[in-house]
């Protein structure tokens, strides 16, 4: 029985990478045209959502979203969620339909074959070991916000090696940007991604992926002095939700 389980995990994981790469190769000419200009980013975003659906449904996942508050079409937001799985990117793309957004992610993702080609051209890459890189992130994020887009940041800054950590401490970047631009923060809890598709190779299962989109945290009137309390408030909301499901 164990042998069959391990065989399933090996095939399933390989299938995941095929689902990531093959649709990009098929759609490459169209995707390439949509990244030639910043004006066509909404079209790229539409194709990215289609790509995300292929991966999640192809892996045997289905999602259930609960909204405490709905996003308004055409408005900019700071989207934040807990980060535990490679599927977090795809799930975020499915949750947010009418507000094209740009991911801020670690530069290592640009090394992934095929996927990395587009990642480094449409997302904002950050080298967390470089203060110069972090400053550049703010410049690029500000530019995207001025274009009417939203920004998505996983504020833990990465996935902790210790799987017993329910929610790692948050970095400041997302909250600083949200306050500087006076845009709402949208906390989201990805309940099942860690269970469904963790980073450990021999693990995971098909099934439901639940998402809770919490009430927005408004930043109107806040200053950078409020950054820490806003960060703590956002983390507390997500952590409380995660702990309620673990019980």
Residue pairs with C-beta under 8 A, 6 or more apart in sequence:
6 202
9 201
9 202
9 203
9 204
12 59
12 204
13 201
15 58
15 59
16 55
16 59
16 86
16 197
19 54
19 55
19 58
19 59
20 55
20 112
20 114
20 115
21 113
21 114
21 115
23 50
23 51
23 54
23 55
24 31
24 51
24 114
24 115
24 118
25 114
27 47
27 51
30 47
31 44
31 47
31 118
33 40
34 40
34 41
34 43
34 44
34 47
35 41
35 44
35 118
35 121
35 122
38 147
41 100
41 102
41 122
41 147
41 149
42 100
44 122
45 100
45 101
48 93
49 93
49 94
49 97
51 90
51 93
52 89
52 90
52 91
52 93
52 94
53 94
55 87
55 90
56 62
56 63
56 87
56 90
56 91
56 94
56 209
59 87
59 197
59 206
60 206
60 207
61 87
61 196
61 197
61 206
61 207
61 208
61 209
62 207
62 208
62 209
63 91
63 94
63 95
63 208
63 209
63 210
63 211
64 208
64 209
64 210
64 211
65 95
65 210
65 211
65 213
66 210
66 211
66 212
66 213
67 213
68 212
68 213
68 214
68 215
69 213
69 214
69 215
69 216
71 77
71 96
71 98
71 99
71 186
71 213
72 99
73 98
73 99
74 98
74 99
74 148
75 99
75 150
76 99
76 145
76 148
76 149
76 150
76 151
76 181
76 183
77 99
77 101
77 150
77 151
77 183
77 184
77 185
77 186
77 216
78 150
78 151
78 153
78 174
78 175
78 177
78 178
78 183
78 184
78 185
78 186
79 92
79 96
79 101
79 150
79 151
79 152
79 153
79 186
79 188
80 152
80 153
80 154
80 155
80 174
80 185
80 186
80 187
80 188
80 234
80 238
81 88
81 92
81 152
81 154
81 187
81 188
81 189
81 190
81 238
82 154
82 156
82 167
82 189
82 190
82 238
82 242
83 154
83 156
83 158
83 159
84 159
84 190
84 193
84 194
84 198
85 159
85 190
85 193
85 194
85 196
85 197
85 198
85 199
86 197
86 199
87 193
87 196
87 197
87 209
88 154
88 190
88 193
89 103
89 105
91 190
91 193
91 209
91 211
92 103
92 152
92 188
95 188
95 211
95 213
96 150
96 152
99 149
99 150
100 149
100 150
101 149
101 150
101 151
101 152
102 122
102 123
102 124
102 141
102 144
102 149
102 150
102 151
102 152
103 123
103 124
103 152
103 153
104 123
104 124
104 126
104 137
104 141
104 151
104 152
104 153
104 173
104 174
105 119
105 123
105 124
105 125
105 126
105 154
106 125
106 126
106 127
106 128
106 158
107 120
107 125
107 126
107 127
107 133
109 115
109 116
109 119
109 123
109 125
110 116
110 119
110 120
110 125
112 119
119 125
124 137
124 140
124 141
124 144
124 151
125 133
125 137
126 133
126 134
126 137
127 133
127 134
128 134
128 157
128 158
134 173
137 173
138 173
138 176
138 177
141 151
141 177
142 177
142 180
142 181
144 151
145 151
145 177
145 181
145 183
150 183
151 174
151 177
153 173
153 174
153 177
155 170
155 171
155 173
155 174
155 175
155 231
155 234
155 235
156 167
156 168
156 169
156 170
156 171
157 168
157 170
157 171
158 168
159 199
160 168
163 194
163 198
163 200
166 239
166 242
166 243
166 246
167 235
167 238
167 239
167 242
169 235
170 231
170 234
170 235
172 227
172 228
172 231
174 185
175 185
175 227
175 230
175 231
175 234
176 224
176 227
178 184
178 185
178 219
178 230
179 219
179 222
179 223
179 224
179 226
179 227
179 230
180 224
181 219
182 219
182 220
182 222
183 219
184 216
184 217
184 218
184 219
185 216
185 217
185 219
185 230
185 234
186 213
186 214
186 216
187 214
187 217
187 234
187 237
187 238
188 211
188 212
188 213
188 214
188 238
189 211
189 212
189 214
189 237
189 238
189 241
189 242
190 209
190 210
190 211
191 209
191 210
191 211
191 212
191 241
191 242
191 245
192 207
192 208
192 209
192 210
193 209
195 204
195 205
196 204
196 205
196 206
196 207
196 209
197 204
198 204
210 245
212 241
214 237
214 238
214 241
217 230
217 233
217 234
217 237
219 230
222 230
